[in-house]
Amino acid sequence: MKASGISFHHAWAFWLGCALITAGVFAHMPMFMMGRYTHWQMVGMPMTTDMLFGMAAIPLGLAFACYGLMPRFDGMRRGAHGTPAAQFHIADGVPLNIEHWKLVLVLTVTLAIDVMKPATLGFVVPGMSAEYKIAKPTASLLALCALTGTTVGSVVWGRIADLAGRRAAILLSALMFIGTAICGAMPAFGWNLAMCFLMGASAGGLLPITFTLMAETIPAAHRGWLLVALGGIGTSAGYLLAAGAAATLEPMFSWRVLWLLGLPTGAIIILLNRFIPESPRFLSSMGLEHVARAVLRKFVGPARDGLEREDAAHPGPPVIDEQHAASGIRMLMHGRHARITAGLVVCGIAWGLVNFGVLLWLPVNLTALGVDAKATSALLAKSAVYALPGIAVVVWLYHRWSSYRALVLFIGLTALSLLALGAIGSLGLRSQAVVIAVVVALLVSVSGVIAMLIPYAAEIYPVHLRGTGSGAVAASSKLGGIIGAGLGVYGFFQNFAMSAFLIAIPMVVSMVMLLISGIETRGVRLEDIQTSLET
């Protein structure tokens, strides 16, 4: 990798891979354009030779691109095992500058595109169900495949980020977005399921890696609030993009166009790659100290040479104090990290149960409690609006008060809201105002939890486990969604009171675990966080 921190290990292979993937997608366009004569109904159409060649070109292109992104094997081994290399004290005391804000803006766009991908599922399912003539239970397999893909992708991409780099993992997700765009031209439902899994894998993987790169690049004084704000703004923008695309394009080109948007949106991330440098902490762990120094100089200016003041007083190579013998995902459950990891994973599973279980069945259960069906729909439609004030409070608390205490507080508020809903259900309370107030409290608190969960995970792990740890915590929230979807099939959430009471239990457990084991990260250097975990 060149000293810019934004080049490729094998540039020719990466760009050849991009060309093959793009050509593979365009090979499906003639089939899609034939759909204009059938009102974009393509079910049952035979696969053309061009489509088959295109489908072969995409995995071949991914293989070339992966080779282009892959660092040297000796560096991968060194980074995986935390082998001491040249070390840096990251310049955490510098103010935010234009380079920081460029990275924040690009990562916000990246996160919005990432959130947009799975958010389109809700708009795709009705039209897809009608075209393929499938029942709702069969259509729900699409969401299940997407959730399974995000769970697997979060773990796999986390390891990729720790072995090959944060930048490489982000660009690989973008290429997957482009490749899975061919789902918009698939004539059979089965192909949609397969592509939905792959799309979910890339989307689930990109989410935690954006937070990881941000955490390792932004100065400590601003890291916390920018991480939380990135999650809140990126998520809201992603849902708005999905809704806007559905409202604007779907009437003209059917649901299929929402899948095809993977091509331009993935291409946007690829084109923005020159503004996404590799993490200097990761570069140091790979033994690329000259590149790490150059990236640091970019963010702090040539006068400081990318170093803290105390480094100037000590001759020799600068240092990142993140040396651990642990490696691999199993090491997340060793040492002091184990207790925090366990608390975050339990919280993630509980959040998934709430978001993909309690909230999914909320319209049915609220109607049974006497809340008007229209009022229920309006309430859920405005859920993102209700959550915005909560996100603003979260950002303030995370930045001004305490990172882990703010997370614990919102976990506790979520548990209280669930207990209140359970009490309303068991008592048969029919007060619409009370029910709506409790539901709004739940929507705000559960949004606050997810806004802090992955950013906090991105701060507490050592450099060679940070992507893996963030990915595992992100995967736990999707795993909770899979469990919630499965329980919903068997009618678990139809017993409103019992389900709310039971799901409150893991929320309370995670709250206690994090209250006991959590550590403060607000304004603390990542290296100092690791030092505190070792004592």
C-alpha positions in Angstrom: 0.0 0.0 0.0 1.3 3.4 -0.9 1.9 6.2 1.7 -1.5 7.8 0.9 -3.4 5.2 2.8 -6.1 5.2 0.1 -4.4 3.0 -2.6 -4.7 -0.8 -3.2 -2.3 -3.6 -2.7 -3.0 -4.9 -6.2 -4.8 -2.0 -8.0 -5.1 -3.8 -11.4 -6.9 -6.7 -9.8 -9.3 -4.5 -7.9 -10.3 -2.4 -10.9 -10.5 -5.5 -13.1 -12.8 -7.0 -10.5 -15.0 -3.9 -10.4 -15.3 -4.0 -14.3 -16.3 -7.7 -14.3 -18.9 -7.2 -11.6 -20.4 -4.1 -13.3 -20.4 -5.9 -16.7 -22.1 -8.9 -15.1 -24.9 -6.6 -13.8 -25.3 -4.8 -17.2 -25.6 -8.2 -18.8 -29.0 -8.6 -17.1 -30.3 -5.2 -18.3 -31.6 -6.5 -21.7 -33.8 -9.0 -19.8 -35.0 -6.2 -17.4 -35.8 -3.8 -20.3 -37.9 -6.5 -22.0 -40.1 -6.2 -19.0 -41.4 -2.9 -20.2 -43.7 -4.8 -22.6 -45.2 -6.8 -19.7 -45.6 -4.1 -17.1 -42.2 -5.2 -15.6 -43.6 -8.7 -14.9 -40.7 -11.1 -15.5 -41.8 -14.2 -13.6 -41.3 -17.4 -15.6 -39.1 -15.8 -18.3 -36.2 -18.1 -19.3 -32.6 -17.1 -18.3 -30.7 -15.8 -21.3 -27.2 -16.6 -22.3 -26.1 -13.1 -21.4 -27.6 -13.5 -17.9 -25.7 -16.7 -17.3 -22.4 -15.2 -18.4 -23.2 -12.2 -16.3 -23.8 -14.4 -13.2 -20.5 -16.1 -13.8 -18.6 -12.8 -14.2 -19.8 -11.4 -10.8 -18.1 -14.0 -8.5 -15.0 -14.0 -10.8 -14.9 -10.2 -10.4 -15.3 -10.5 -6.6 -12.4 -12.9 -6.5 -10.2 -10.4 -8.4 -11.3 -7.5 -6.3 -10.6 -9.4 -3.1 -7.1 -10.2 -4.3 -6.7 -6.5 -5.1 -7.7 -5.5 -1.5 -5.7 -8.2 0.3 -2.5 -7.1 2.1 0.6 -9.2 2.4 0.1 -12.5 4.3 2.9 -11.8 6.7 1.1 -8.5 7.6 -2.2 -10.4 8.0 -0.6 -12.8 10.4 1.0 -10.0 12.4 -2.3 -8.1 12.7 -4.3 -11.2 13.6 -2.1 -12.0 16.5 -1.3 -8.6 17.7 2.4 -9.1 17.0 4.4 -6.0 18.1 5.3 -3.8 15.2 6.2 -0.1 15.0 3.9 1.7 17.4 2.2 5.0 17.4 0.6 7.3 19.9 -2.4 8.6 17.9 -2.8 12.3 18.0 -6.0 12.5 20.0 -5.5 16.0 21.2 -5.9 17.7 17.9 -9.0 19.7 17.0 -11.4 18.5 14.2 -10.2 19.6 10.8 -11.4 19.5 7.3 -10.0 16.0 6.7 -11.9 14.6 9.7 -15.2 16.2 8.5 -14.6 14.8 5.0 -14.3 11.3 6.5 -17.4 11.8 8.7 -19.4 13.0 5.6 -18.3 10.1 3.4 -19.0 7.5 6.2 -22.4 9.0 6.8 -23.2 8.6 3.1 -21.9 5.1 3.2 -23.9 4.2 6.3 -27.1 5.7 4.7 -26.6 3.5 1.7 -26.0 0.5 3.9 -29.2 1.1 5.9 -31.1 1.7 2.7 -30.4 -1.8 1.3 -32.4 -3.8 3.9 -34.9 -1.0 4.4 -36.1 -1.5 0.8 -37.4 -5.0 1.8 -40.5 -3.6 3.3 -41.3 -1.9 -0.1 -40.3 -4.9 -2.2 -42.3 -7.6 -0.5 -45.9 -6.5 -1.6 -45.0 -6.3 -5.3 -42.9 -9.4 -5.2 -45.6 -11.4 -3.5 -48.1 -10.3 -6.2 -45.8 -11.1 -9.1 -44.7 -14.5 -7.9 -48.1 -15.3 -6.4 -46.7 -16.3 -3.0 -48.5 -16.3 0.3 -47.3 -14.1 3.2 -45.6 -16.9 5.1 -43.5 -17.6 2.0 -42.8 -13.9 1.5 -41.5 -13.7 5.1 -38.7 -16.0 4.0 -37.2 -13.0 2.3 -36.9 -11.1 5.6 -35.6 -14.2 7.3 -32.9 -14.6 4.6 -31.9 -11.0 5.0 -31.7 -11.2 8.8 -29.6 -14.4 8.5 -27.3 -12.7 6.0 -26.8 -9.6 8.2 -26.0 -11.9 11.2 -23.4 -13.9 9.2 -22.1 -10.8 7.5 -21.5 -8.9 10.7 -19.2 -11.7 12.0 -17.5 -12.4 8.7 -16.9 -8.8 7.8 -15.6 -8.1 11.3 -12.9 -10.7 10.8 -12.1 -9.4 7.3 -11.7 -5.9 8.7 -9.2 -7.2 11.3 -7.3 -9.2 8.8 -7.4 -7.2 5.6 -8.3 -3.7 6.8 -11.3 -1.5 7.5 -11.1 0.1 4.1 -11.0 -3.2 2.3 -14.1 -4.5 4.2 -16.1 -1.3 3.3 -15.2 -1.6 -0.4 -16.0 -5.3 -0.5 -19.5 -4.5 0.8 -19.9 -1.9 -1.9 -19.0 -4.5 -4.6 -21.5 -6.9 -3.1 -24.1 -4.2 -3.3 -23.4 -3.8 -7.0 -23.3 -7.6 -7.7 -26.6 -8.3 -5.9 -28.4 -5.7 -8.0 -29.1 -8.5 -10.6 -31.9 -9.6 -8.3 -34.0 -7.0 -10.0 -33.9 -9.1 -13.2 -34.4 -12.5 -11.6 -37.4 -14.5 -13.0 -37.7 -16.8 -10.0 -38.4 -16.3 -6.3 -35.6 -18.6 -5.3 -32.9 -16.4 -6.9 -34.3 -13.5 -4.9 -33.8 -15.4 -1.6 -30.2 -16.2 -2.5 -29.4 -12.6 -3.5 -31.3 -11.3 -0.4 -29.0 -13.3 1.8 -25.9 -12.0 0.1 -27.2 -8.4 0.2 -27.9 -8.9 3.9 -24.4 -10.2 4.5 -22.8 -7.2 2.9 -25.1 -4.7 4.6 -24.7 -6.3 8.0 -20.9 -6.3 7.6 -20.6 -2.7 6.5 -22.5 -1.3 9.5 -20.0 -2.1 12.3 -16.9 -1.5 10.1 -17.9 2.2 9.5 -18.0 2.7 13.3 -14.7 0.9 13.7 -12.9 3.1 11.2 -14.5 6.2 12.7 -13.5 5.3 16.2 -9.9 4.8 15.2 -9.6 8.0 13.3 -11.5 10.7 15.2 -9.8 12.4 18.2 -10.9 11.1 21.6 -12.6 14.4 22.6 -15.1 14.1 19.8 -15.1 10.4 19.1 -18.1 9.4 21.2 -20.7 12.0 20.1 -19.7 11.7 16.5 -20.1 7.9 16.6 -23.6 8.1 18.0 -24.6 11.0 15.7 -23.2 9.0 12.7 -25.5 6.1 13.6 -28.6 8.3 14.2 -28.2 10.5 11.1 -27.1 7.6 8.8 -29.9 5.4 9.9 -32.6 8.0 9.4 -31.2 9.0 6.0 -31.1 5.4 4.9 -34.8 4.9 5.7 -35.7 8.2 4.0 -33.7 7.1 0.9 -35.6 3.8 0.8 -39.0 5.4 1.2 -38.2 8.1 -1.4 -36.9 5.6 -3.9 -40.0 3.5 -3.4 -42.4 6.5 -3.8 -40.6 7.9 -6.9 -39.4 4.9 -8.9 -41.5 1.9 -7.9 -44.7 3.2 -9.7 -42.7 3.5 -12.9 -40.5 0.4 -12.8 -42.1 -1.9 -10.2 -40.5 -3.3 -7.1 -37.6 -4.6 -9.2 -36.0 -1.1 -9.5 -35.4 -1.1 -5.8 -33.0 -4.0 -6.2 -31.3 -2.5 -9.2 -30.4 0.5 -7.2 -27.6 -1.6 -5.7 -25.6 -0.7 -8.8 -25.5 3.1 -8.6 -25.4 3.2 -4.7 -22.6 0.7 -4.6 -20.7 2.6 -7.3 -21.0 5.8 -5.2 -19.1 4.1 -2.4 -16.4 2.9 -4.8 -16.1 6.4 -6.3 -15.8 7.9 -2.8 -13.0 5.5 -1.9 -10.3 8.2 -2.3 -11.8 9.8 0.7 -11.7 6.7 2.9 -8.2 6.2 4.1 -7.1 3.0 6.0 -7.1 3.3 9.8 -3.6 4.3 11.0 -4.0 2.0 14.0 -4.6 -1.0 11.7 -1.7 0.1 9.4 0.6 0.1 12.4 -0.5 -3.4 13.4 0.3 -4.6 9.9 3.9 -3.2 10.1 3.1 -0.4 7.6 4.4 2.3 9.9 5.4 4.7 7.1 1.8 4.6 5.7 0.4 5.0 9.2 2.6 8.0 9.8 1.5 9.5 6.4 -2.2 9.0 7.2 -1.8 10.6 10.7 0.0 13.6 9.1 -3.0 14.0 6.9 -5.3 14.4 9.9 -3.0 16.5 12.2 -0.9 18.5 9.8 2.8 18.3 8.9 3.8 20.5 11.9 3.0 17.7 14.3 4.2 14.9 12.0 1.3 12.8 13.2 2.6 12.5 16.7 1.5 13.6 20.2 3.8 16.0 22.0 5.1 13.4 24.5 6.4 11.3 21.6 8.7 14.1 20.5 10.5 13.8 23.8 11.3 10.1 23.3 13.5 9.0 20.4 12.6 5.9 18.4 9.5 4.8 16.6 6.2 6.2 17.7 3.8 3.7 19.5 0.2 2.3 19.5 -0.1 0.7 22.9 -2.6 -2.1 21.9 -0.5 -5.2 22.2 -2.4 -8.4 23.2 -1.7 -12.0 22.6 -5.3 -12.8 22.0 -6.6 -13.4 18.5 -9.7 -14.6 16.7 -13.3 -14.3 17.6 -13.1 -16.7 20.5 -10.8 -14.3 22.3 -13.7 -11.9 22.7 -14.7 -14.1 25.6 -11.3 -14.1 27.4 -10.0 -11.7 30.0 -11.7 -8.5 31.1 -13.3 -8.1 27.6 -15.4 -11.3 28.2 -17.7 -9.6 30.7 -18.4 -6.6 28.6 -18.8 -8.7 25.5 -21.3 -10.9 27.3 -23.3 -7.8 28.4 -23.3 -6.3 24.9 -24.3 -9.5 23.2 -27.2 -10.1 25.6 -28.3 -6.5 25.1 -28.1 -7.0 21.3 -30.2 -10.1 21.4 -32.8 -8.5 23.6 -32.9 -5.4 21.3 -33.5 -7.7 18.3 -36.4 -9.4 20.2 -37.9 -6.0 20.8 -37.4 -4.5 17.3 -38.3 -7.6 15.3 -40.7 -9.1 17.7 -42.6 -6.8 20.0 -42.7 -3.8 17.6 -43.5 -6.1 14.6 -46.6 -7.4 16.4 -47.4 -4.1 18.0 -50.2 -3.1 15.5 -52.1 -6.3 16.1 -51.7 -6.1 19.9 -52.5 -2.4 20.2 -55.7 -2.9 18.2 -56.7 -5.7 20.7 -56.1 -3.2 23.5 -58.6 -0.8 22.0 -56.2 1.6 20.2 -57.7 2.7 16.9 -56.0 0.9 13.9 -55.4 4.2 12.1 -53.8 5.7 15.2 -51.6 2.6 15.5 -50.4 2.9 11.9 -49.8 6.7 12.3 -47.9 6.1 15.5 -45.5 3.5 13.9 -45.2 5.6 10.7 -43.9 8.5 12.9 -41.7 6.3 15.0 -38.5 7.7 13.4 -39.7 11.2 14.1 -40.4 10.3 17.8 -36.9 8.8 18.0 -35.0 11.9 16.9 -35.4 13.8 20.2 -34.2 10.7 21.9 -31.1 10.4 19.7 -30.3 14.1 20.4 -30.5 13.3 24.2 -28.3 10.2 23.6 -25.6 12.2 21.8 -25.6 14.7 24.7 -25.5 12.1 27.4 -22.8 10.0 25.7 -20.6 13.1 25.1 -21.2 15.1 28.3 -22.1 12.6 31.0 -20.9 9.0 30.5 -20.8 6.5 27.6 -21.6 3.3 29.4 -23.9 4.9 31.9 -25.9 6.4 29.1 -26.2 3.0 27.4 -27.2 1.4 30.8 -29.8 4.2 31.3 -31.5 3.6 28.0 -31.4 -0.2 28.4 -33.2 0.4 31.7 -35.8 2.7 30.1 -36.5 0.0 27.5 -37.0 -2.6 30.2 -39.3 -0.3 32.1 -41.3 0.4 28.9 -41.6 -3.3 28.3 -42.8 -3.9 31.9 -45.3 -1.1 31.5 -46.6 -2.7 28.3 -46.9 -6.1 30.0 -48.8 -4.5 32.9 -51.2 -2.8 30.5 -51.8 -6.1 28.7 -52.3 -8.1 31.9 -54.6 -5.6 33.4 -56.5 -5.1 30.2 -56.2 -1.3 30.4 -58.1 0.4 27.6 -56.8 4.0 27.9 -55.5 4.9 24.5 -53.5 7.9 25.8 -51.6 5.8 28.3 -50.9 3.0 25.8 -49.6 5.5 23.2 -47.4 7.2 25.8 -45.8 3.9 26.8 -45.3 2.9 23.2 -43.6 6.2 22.4 -41.3 5.7 25.4 -40.4 2.3 24.1 -39.7 3.6 20.6 -37.5 6.4 21.9 -35.6 4.2 24.4 -35.0 1.2 22.0 -33.7 3.6 19.4 -31.3 5.1 21.9 -30.0 1.6 22.8 -29.1 0.7 19.2 -27.6 4.2 18.6 -25.1 3.5 21.4 -24.6 -0.3 21.3 -22.2 -0.6 18.3 -20.4 2.7 18.8 -19.6 1.6 22.4 -18.4 -1.8 21.1 -16.1 0.0 18.6 -14.3 1.8 21.4 -13.6 -1.1 23.9 -11.7 -3.7 21.8 -8.0 -3.7 20.9 -7.0 -2.9 17.4 -6.7 -6.4 16.1 -10.1 -7.4 17.6 -12.0 -4.2 17.1 -13.7 -5.1 13.8 -14.4 -8.6 15.1 -15.9 -7.4 18.4 -18.0 -4.7 16.7 -19.2 -7.3 14.2 -20.1 -9.8 16.9 -22.2 -7.3 18.8 -23.9 -6.1 15.6 -24.6 -9.8 14.8 -26.2 -10.3 18.2 -28.9 -7.7 17.4 -29.7 -9.5 14.1 -29.7 -12.9 15.9 -32.3 -11.5 18.2 -34.3 -10.6 15.2 -34.1 -14.1 13.8 -35.2 -15.5 17.2 -38.0 -13.0 17.3 -39.2 -13.8 13.8 -39.2 -17.5 14.7 -41.1 -17.0 18.0 -43.6 -14.9 16.0 -44.4 -17.8 13.7 -45.4 -19.8 16.8 -47.6 -17.1 18.2 -45.3 -16.0 21.1 -46.0 -12.3 20.6 -49.8 -12.7 20.4 -49.7 -13.1 24.2 -48.9 -9.4 24.6 -48.3 -9.3 28.4 -46.3 -12.5 28.7 -44.0 -11.6 25.7 -43.3 -8.1 27.0 -42.5 -9.4 30.5 -40.2 -12.2 29.3 -38.2 -10.0 26.9 -37.7 -7.4 29.7 -35.7 -10.1 31.5 -32.6 -10.2 29.2 -32.8 -6.4 29.0 -32.5 -6.1 32.8 -29.8 -8.8 32.8 -27.7 -6.9 30.2 -28.3 -3.6 32.1 -26.9 -5.2 35.3 -23.9 -6.8 33.5 -22.9 -3.6 31.8 -23.4 -1.5 35.0 -21.0 -3.8 36.8 -18.5 -4.5 34.0 -18.7 -1.4 31.7 -15.9 1.1 31.5 -15.9 4.7 30.7 -14.8 5.7 27.2 -16.0 9.3 27.0 -13.0 11.4 25.9 -10.6 8.6 26.7 -7.9 7.5 24.2 -8.4 4.0 22.7 -5.0 3.0 24.0 -5.8 4.2 27.6 -9.1 2.2 27.4 -7.1 -0.9 26.7 -4.8 -0.1 29.6 -7.7 0.2 32.0 -9.0 -3.2 30.8 -5.7 -4.8 31.6 -5.6 -3.7 35.2 
